[in-house]
Amino acid sequence: KDKTRDAGQSRGLMIVRRRVALLVETSRAYARGLVRGVAQYVREHGHWTIDFTPRGLSDPPPTWLRGWQGDGILARINDHRMAEAVLKTGAPVVDLRRVLVDLAVPTVGPDDEAVARLAWEHFREHGFRHFAVCGMPRGLQPPMDRRQDCFQQIVQGHGDRCEMFCLRPRRHSSEAWDQEQDRLASWIGRLPQPAAIYACNDDYGMRVLDACRRAGVLVPEEVAVLGVGNDECLCHVSNPPLSSVDLDAERIGYRAAELLDHLMAGKLAPKQPVLIPPR
């Protein structure tokens, strides 16, 4: 293990500097917010050495992880290949992705019920009474399932109806994407107006706005749209600009680093996921 004693501790204190692998993508604003939160924790406590290289969410485990001798890992574990690689190190792990439901490691992430409630309250404050959700087909990403289900349950719990539309991810040809957008536009055109649509993330919020244009629906006068993630690039490139729930990624990253510190100190992992409310 790469633990070194800091010099110059005149008061007789010994600081153990721990080596931590940070396996978080840099391709999206949310993940970069996580990295900033971890960096803030490191600045405040000053006893970590970070192994970090820019990466994408679906990239394979970095080659340097093989044979890596460190003390802890913060990771966005997106598939079983990454899960196997980080668990093989034997180091404590905190997952910030929460996609693999069978992964027995502590996790930190957004409180999806609080996110959905904030979105619903925002719509209600603006007078909307007809609600809908645009999300992914079930089973692709469990966090998106939770986010969509929470919103629908909150709406129905207050006596209102909530329509649901499952939109396939953009992984097909341009023609297939146009067909999917036309299908979404047709659904939007049938909603009772004024309607409020909660999109599971900002990518889907952009697609809802595109479909509104195709359907000739005015935003926000006839349909209001709210995304999740507050990715400034996506929100500003949208026309009109997309409103979005800020997940407070920096706080999530900070809390994950704090939890990993506890694990590396030999403390027990929490039995339940650590959930952070939106900002």
Secondary structure as UniProt FT lines:
FT   STRAND          4..5
FT   TURN            10..11
FT   STRAND          16..23
FT   HELIX           29..45
FT   STRAND          48..51
FT   TURN            57..58
FT   HELIX           63..65
FT   TURN            66..67
FT   STRAND          72..75
FT   HELIX           80..88
FT   STRAND          93..95
FT   TURN            101..102
FT   STRAND          107..110
FT   HELIX           112..125
FT   TURN            126..127
FT   STRAND          130..135
FT   TURN            138..139
FT   HELIX           142..157
FT   TURN            158..159
FT   STRAND          162..166
FT   HELIX           174..190
FT   STRAND          195..199
FT   HELIX           202..215
FT   TURN            219..222
FT   STRAND          223..228
FT   HELIX           232..237
FT   STRAND          243..245
FT   HELIX           249..264
FT   TURN            265..266
FT   STRAND          274..276
//
